[in-house]
Amino acid sequence: MRGAAWLLAAALAMPLPVLAREADVATRAGTAGEAVVDLARQTGTSIVIADSTIARRTIPALRGRMDVAEALNRLARSAGARAVP
């Protein structure tokens, strides 16, 4: 891959402890864009994918109990990208 692909994840207007809060996460398999919508709804965060190419990449489902930052990192890795708070 040429250069670094970026997934910009922002918890807008949320204090940092929100990112460390654990939650039961269950995203569907499909595109990264669909998965971050699922994750944002479940965790009460706002997540932005800055590159539409990354948003269209197919990724597997994500399930488990983890903090928001870990879930974002896993989704980003699945999409071949990087999460940036």
N, C-alpha and C positions, 0 to 999 in steps of 0.2 A: 504494500500500500504506500502510495506517495504522500509523505507528510503525515501529520497526526490528525486523526479524525476526532472531533470533539462532540460530546454530548453535554450541553450546558444545563445543569440542574440547579435551580434556584428555589430556595424556600423563602419566597418573598414575604416580607413583613412577619417572619416567624423568628423567634429567638433560637439560638443555637441548640438548646436542649431538645427542641423538637426533632432535630436530625438524629439525636442519640436515643430518642424514645423508641422502644421496641413495639412492633405491631405484627399481627398475623397478616402475612402478605400472600395474596393469591392472584397472580396476573395470568391472563390467557396467553396461549401460544399465538403468535401472529406477528404483526409489525411492532417495531420498537415504539412507534407512536401510540398504538393501541395499549401497549403494556404500561407506558408512563401515565396514560389517562387512568388506567386501573389503579396504579400505585398512588397517584395524586389523590384520587377520591378516597382511598382506604386510609391514607395517612394525614389528610388535611393539609397537604403541601401544594405548591405550585411548581411544576416542572416544565422546562422549556427545552426542546431539541432545536439547536440552532441551525442544523443542516438537514434539509428535507430528504437528502439521500439516506442519511442515517435513520430518519424517522420511518422510511419505507423498508428498511432491512428486516428480514424475518428472524425472529428469535424464539426460543422455547419458553414455555410457561415457567414462572417462578413461584415457588410455594415454600412457606416456612415462617417461623417467628424470627424476626431480625430487626435491627434498627434501620431507620430510613436511609441513612448513609450507606449501609451495607447493601441494601436492596438496590439503590441507585448504582452502586459500583458493579453489582452483578449484572444488572440490565445493560449497563454501558459496555461491559466486557463482552456480553453476548452479541452486542451490535457492532463489535469491533471499534468501540469508541472509548472515551474517557469522561468520567463525571467530574464536573467542576462546581463546587458550591459557590 
